[in-house]
Amino acid sequence: MKVLTSKQMKEIDRKAIEEIGILGPILMENAGLRIFSKILEKFPELNREKIVIIAGRGNNGGDGFVVARHLFNHGAEPEVLLLASKNEVRGDAAVNMKIAANTGIRIKEIISEKDLGLQKGKILLADLIVDAIFGTGLTKPAQGLYAKVIELINKSKAYKVAVDIPSGLSSDTFRIIGPCVKADLTVTLAAPKIAHVFPPADEFVGELEVADISVPSFLFDDESLKLELVEERTVQPYFRKRKRDAHKGNYGHLFILSGSLGKTGASVMAGKAALRMGAGLVTVGTPESCLPIVARSMVELMTEALPETKEKTLSSEALKKILNLLEGKDALMVGPGISTHPSTAELILSLLPKVKVPMVIDADALNILASQPEIIKALYKPAVLTPHPGEFARLLNISTQEVVDSKLELAPQFAAEYGVYLVLKGYRTLTATPEGRVYINPTGNPGMATAGSGDVLSGMIASMIIQEKNLLEAVLAAVYIHGLSGDIGVKRIGERPLTAGDIIRFLPPGIKLLTPDD
């Protein structure tokens, strides 16, 4: 499902109207009807509710007039508070305002604070408020009368339904630009927008419903629309049941290079996650002193002892053995728990350009690459980098806050420049491709902000890569099920006690949930 900016949505609307021939009033009617239908689901006895629709003078307000008419036709007595004079309403919105008035719906103009004072009680005492003030084109903070109305809406205990986007949010950013309605339900039209899916803006959206208003689906296939929300149906094919005559060789052999003294847990979690994800074989290469701990963690894991430094980290002397061990392997995962010891760093910087299988590079391997990022361009393709914002900031030599603020721009730029797949971890994990496309993962929760969660994800990604031919889809499937397993864990035990081990623990029911019956 594409995620659009206001400009992109406006262009799709234009094509639907001018090139396809769908009349604007039809799109507005469809929008209002879908919003009404959702309201009816929530409030089946409409005649018992005090309903106030607060409308602006634009098309968002026009959608509100359509909602009012359908509510009226089903026994409700909605009242529209118009934040403009009636003669300021134009186009399709004016058509539906006239229809609503002719139907018998009360429309009150609010053009001053005095007018607002007279209608204040209706807002505060409403059971249901439909917010139809601003649409997706807002770029400046709501001020004056609009800000006061938004404040009143938020003070009301009414259930709040936002038309397309909560008024006061800008659809093109996840930042809060000014006062905005805190909705219980947002019914967005045709496609979600950036503010709907990223915090902190999404905290004002409430439940999100994407309404089909009959915009032809092929209009969303434009190659210029590079931001997409991953859906369950996208990843479900990668959890199909296996053939009866399958054997472990069908599902690949993964080599994991990880661990150091005190950080063997990273090796264990990555290895366990890879096996639980369905890898046929997993071998963990780790410093000689660490091998007994890793080997005892899960009997199904194979292990290889590697030369180590006196600090019990991987030594640069391990290079030749690792290259030999990679023969016959289908992918390499490298980084969790290896440290940035100078000898270990020398090993990683020498090893990575020589690897001739797909790689997943994580954690300390990323921190080491930050010293010589040009090496990334020399990596065998495909390579997947899985940084959290701090690690990505080190790769770019900027602050973590800059990464958080500009992730939608920085992730695709980096992926395209270096020719890699970038998985930027966090709430709404992003996967950016070498072509500059960005996929937003919808699963996951704050309970997953815990030590080892990233190691688990990297193991899962590497496992999927050796099982599936399409690398991008393998990555998207792994990221999705990682978040889903965390969501299942939260339902079972809660957010606060969730650990990385629990994500692995709840991976089997997550996979079962996505596996089709037939």
Order of alpha helices (4+ residues) and beta strands (2+ residues): alpha-alpha-beta-alpha-beta-alpha-beta-alpha-beta-alpha-beta-beta-alpha-beta-beta-alpha-beta-alpha-beta-alpha-beta-alpha-beta-alpha-beta-alpha-beta-alpha-alpha-beta-beta-beta-alpha-alpha-alpha-alpha
